[in-house]
Amino acid sequence: MLLATLTRLEATIEAETAALLAHRPVDHAAVNRHKSQSLLELTRLARALDPAGLDAATAIHLARLRDALARNQEVVALHLRALEEITGTLAEAALSADSDGTYTARIGT
Protein backbone atom coordinates (compact mmCIF):
# COMPACT_ATOMS: atom_id res chain seq x y z
CA MET A 1 0.00 0.00 0.00
CA LEU A 2 2.78 2.44 0.92
CA LEU A 3 4.74 1.73 -2.25
CA ALA A 4 1.64 2.22 -4.39
CA THR A 5 0.95 5.58 -2.74
CA LEU A 6 4.55 6.70 -3.16
CA THR A 7 4.52 5.62 -6.80
CA ARG A 8 1.27 7.50 -7.52
CA LEU A 9 2.53 10.67 -5.84
CA GLU A 10 5.86 10.49 -7.67
CA ALA A 11 4.03 10.01 -11.01
CA THR A 12 1.81 13.01 -10.31
CA ILE A 13 4.79 15.20 -9.38
CA GLU A 14 6.82 14.11 -12.40
CA ALA A 15 3.89 14.63 -14.78
CA GLU A 16 3.38 18.18 -13.49
CA THR A 17 7.09 18.93 -13.76
CA ALA A 18 7.29 17.53 -17.29
CA ALA A 19 4.24 19.52 -18.41
CA LEU A 20 5.64 22.75 -16.99
CA LEU A 21 9.04 22.17 -18.59
CA ALA A 22 7.40 21.41 -21.95
CA HIS A 23 5.16 24.50 -21.63
CA ARG A 24 2.06 22.32 -21.91
CA PRO A 25 -1.18 23.31 -20.17
CA VAL A 26 -1.49 21.95 -16.64
CA ASP A 27 -4.79 21.22 -14.95
CA HIS A 28 -3.68 22.63 -11.62
CA ALA A 29 -6.94 21.70 -9.89
CA ALA A 30 -6.53 18.04 -10.87
CA VAL A 31 -2.84 17.99 -9.97
CA ASN A 32 -3.51 19.56 -6.58
CA ARG A 33 -6.36 17.10 -5.96
CA HIS A 34 -4.08 14.14 -6.75
CA LYS A 35 -1.32 15.55 -4.54
CA SER A 36 -3.74 16.12 -1.68
CA GLN A 37 -5.16 12.61 -1.95
CA SER A 38 -1.69 11.06 -1.98
CA LEU A 39 -0.53 13.17 0.95
CA LEU A 40 -3.61 12.19 2.93
CA GLU A 41 -2.88 8.52 2.23
CA LEU A 42 0.76 8.98 3.22
CA THR A 43 -0.23 10.72 6.45
CA ARG A 44 -2.52 7.85 7.38
CA LEU A 45 0.06 5.22 6.46
CA ALA A 46 2.87 7.04 8.29
CA ARG A 47 1.05 6.78 11.61
CA ALA A 48 1.61 3.03 11.65
CA LEU A 49 5.05 3.17 10.06
CA ASP A 50 8.27 2.38 11.89
CA PRO A 51 11.03 4.42 10.16
CA ALA A 52 13.67 2.02 11.44
CA GLY A 53 11.86 -0.87 9.81
CA LEU A 54 11.75 0.51 6.26
CA ASP A 55 12.89 -1.94 3.61
CA ALA A 56 15.30 -0.98 0.82
CA ALA A 57 12.57 -0.65 -1.82
CA THR A 58 10.60 1.81 0.30
CA ALA A 59 13.73 3.81 1.11
CA ILE A 60 14.57 4.03 -2.60
CA HIS A 61 11.03 5.21 -3.43
CA LEU A 62 11.20 7.82 -0.69
CA ALA A 63 14.54 9.10 -2.01
CA ARG A 64 13.18 9.28 -5.56
CA LEU A 65 10.11 11.10 -4.32
CA ARG A 66 12.27 13.59 -2.42
CA ASP A 67 14.30 14.27 -5.59
CA ALA A 68 11.14 14.62 -7.70
CA LEU A 69 9.68 17.07 -5.18
CA ALA A 70 12.86 19.15 -5.13
CA ARG A 71 12.88 19.37 -8.94
CA ASN A 72 9.17 20.17 -9.00
CA GLN A 73 9.68 22.94 -6.47
CA GLU A 74 12.38 24.51 -8.66
CA VAL A 75 10.24 24.35 -11.80
CA VAL A 76 7.10 25.69 -10.08
CA ALA A 77 9.12 28.54 -8.54
CA LEU A 78 10.52 29.41 -11.98
CA HIS A 79 7.02 29.54 -13.43
CA LEU A 80 5.76 31.68 -10.56
CA ARG A 81 8.59 34.17 -11.13
CA ALA A 82 7.71 34.27 -14.84
CA LEU A 83 4.06 34.90 -14.00
CA GLU A 84 5.03 37.72 -11.67
CA GLU A 85 7.10 39.35 -14.43
CA ILE A 86 4.29 38.97 -16.96
CA THR A 87 1.77 40.39 -14.49
CA GLY A 88 4.05 43.36 -13.82
CA THR A 89 4.49 44.04 -17.52
CA LEU A 90 0.75 43.82 -18.16
CA ALA A 91 0.00 46.12 -15.21
CA GLU A 92 2.50 48.70 -16.49
CA ALA A 93 1.01 48.49 -19.99
CA ALA A 94 -2.52 48.92 -18.62
CA LEU A 95 -1.48 51.95 -16.55
CA SER A 96 0.28 53.50 -19.52
CA ALA A 97 -2.72 52.93 -21.76
CA ASP A 98 -5.08 54.53 -19.20
CA SER A 99 -2.87 57.55 -18.60
CA ASP A 100 -3.46 60.70 -20.63
CA GLY A 101 0.01 61.98 -19.77
CA THR A 102 -1.18 64.82 -17.54
CA TYR A 103 1.05 63.86 -14.65
CA THR A 104 3.92 62.44 -16.63
CA ALA A 105 7.25 64.22 -16.21
CA ARG A 106 8.38 65.62 -19.55
CA ILE A 107 12.04 66.02 -20.34
CA GLY A 108 13.11 69.26 -21.95
CA THR A 109 10.08 71.42 -21.20
C-alpha positions in Angstrom: 0.0 0.0 0.0 2.8 2.4 0.9 4.7 1.7 -2.3 1.6 2.2 -4.4 0.9 5.6 -2.7 4.6 6.7 -3.2 4.5 5.6 -6.8 1.3 7.5 -7.5 2.5 10.7 -5.8 5.9 10.5 -7.7 4.0 10.0 -11.0 1.8 13.0 -10.3 4.8 15.2 -9.4 6.8 14.1 -12.4 3.9 14.6 -14.8 3.4 18.2 -13.5 7.1 18.9 -13.8 7.3 17.5 -17.3 4.2 19.5 -18.4 5.6 22.7 -17.0 9.0 22.2 -18.6 7.4 21.4 -22.0 5.2 24.5 -21.6 2.1 22.3 -21.9 -1.2 23.3 -20.2 -1.5 21.9 -16.6 -4.8 21.2 -14.9 -3.7 22.6 -11.6 -6.9 21.7 -9.9 -6.5 18.0 -10.9 -2.8 18.0 -10.0 -3.5 19.6 -6.6 -6.4 17.1 -6.0 -4.1 14.1 -6.7 -1.3 15.6 -4.5 -3.7 16.1 -1.7 -5.2 12.6 -1.9 -1.7 11.1 -2.0 -0.5 13.2 0.9 -3.6 12.2 2.9 -2.9 8.5 2.2 0.8 9.0 3.2 -0.2 10.7 6.4 -2.5 7.9 7.4 0.1 5.2 6.5 2.9 7.0 8.3 1.1 6.8 11.6 1.6 3.0 11.6 5.0 3.2 10.1 8.3 2.4 11.9 11.0 4.4 10.2 13.7 2.0 11.4 11.9 -0.9 9.8 11.8 0.5 6.3 12.9 -1.9 3.6 15.3 -1.0 0.8 12.6 -0.6 -1.8 10.6 1.8 0.3 13.7 3.8 1.1 14.6 4.0 -2.6 11.0 5.2 -3.4 11.2 7.8 -0.7 14.5 9.1 -2.0 13.2 9.3 -5.6 10.1 11.1 -4.3 12.3 13.6 -2.4 14.3 14.3 -5.6 11.1 14.6 -7.7 9.7 17.1 -5.2 12.9 19.2 -5.1 12.9 19.4 -8.9 9.2 20.2 -9.0 9.7 22.9 -6.5 12.4 24.5 -8.7 10.2 24.4 -11.8 7.1 25.7 -10.1 9.1 28.5 -8.5 10.5 29.4 -12.0 7.0 29.5 -13.4 5.8 31.7 -10.6 8.6 34.2 -11.1 7.7 34.3 -14.8 4.1 34.9 -14.0 5.0 37.7 -11.7 7.1 39.3 -14.4 4.3 39.0 -17.0 1.8 40.4 -14.5 4.0 43.4 -13.8 4.5 44.0 -17.5 0.7 43.8 -18.2 0.0 46.1 -15.2 2.5 48.7 -16.5 1.0 48.5 -20.0 -2.5 48.9 -18.6 -1.5 51.9 -16.6 0.3 53.5 -19.5 -2.7 52.9 -21.8 -5.1 54.5 -19.2 -2.9 57.5 -18.6 -3.5 60.7 -20.6 0.0 62.0 -19.8 -1.2 64.8 -17.5 1.0 63.9 -14.6 3.9 62.4 -16.6 7.3 64.2 -16.2 8.4 65.6 -19.5 12.0 66.0 -20.3 13.1 69.3 -22.0 10.1 71.4 -21.2 
